[in-house]
Amino acid sequence: MAQGKVVSKKRAEVVKTIVACRYPLVQEGLSKILEEDKAIKVVSGVSNLIDLIESCKQFDFDILLLGIELKGLNLTKILGLVKKNKNAKVILLIDRDYSENLLINAIRSGVRGYVLKDVDSSHLIKSVKAVFDGELWVERKLMGKVVDGYSYPTKKLEVKGQIYDLTETEIKIIKLVLTGMTNREVADELYISEKTVKFHLYKIFKKLTVKNRAGLILFGFRNGFVT
């Protein structure tokens, strides 16, 4: 998911942000909301593609808050520009009638977060800070769709006559957990966020009918996953 291992940044740094939205009034409103937090500085606010491209080239920034309705938007091209700016990351602003395919493909391409346009201001600010700190920020109600987009196809895992449907990612996570890795270490190993690891583990616990990490490890010992 990510292009490399995530290195968390210190909160003492100001999160330099570009806000790009088709409608100037909305862009100005979002910029004002973000700058209410002293840890965030909006270095550029734009409402068209030409100005966005110029801002990506001109400014040193950490986060691009990008409205997907921006006219003429080519997400692949914008992501290419963003990657040239050190460790800058993209958060998309989406409507409730979002496209699931857009959501999944954008994350595969390197987008690090999604925020619904009707969230409150505190939630928006939290999303910017979280993505800056290396998290994958996806609305909880959308997380399942994102993870499923990465998880197919599933594999049939037979353990003592019992069949379990696990994805390749889930199997990898189980094996890493059984080596003693923490969630953070698993995330670094698979180049995903710790939040995503936790969600995968939640699904694994349900599929294997174990209650927690200790139960998963016990399951591994009892069924020959650990020698």
Secondary structure, 3 states (H helix, E strand, C coil): CCCCCCCCCCCCCCEEEEEECCCHHHHHHHHHHHCCCCCEEEEEEECCHHHHHHHHHHCCCCEEEEECCCCCCCHHHHHHHHHCCCCCEEEEEECCCCCHHHHHHHHHHCCCEEEECCCCHHHHHHHHHHHHCCCCECCHHHHHHHHHHHHCCEEEEEECCEEEEEEHHHHHHHHHHHCCCCHHHHHHHHCCCHHHHHHHHHHHHHHHCCCCHHHHHHHHHHCCCCC
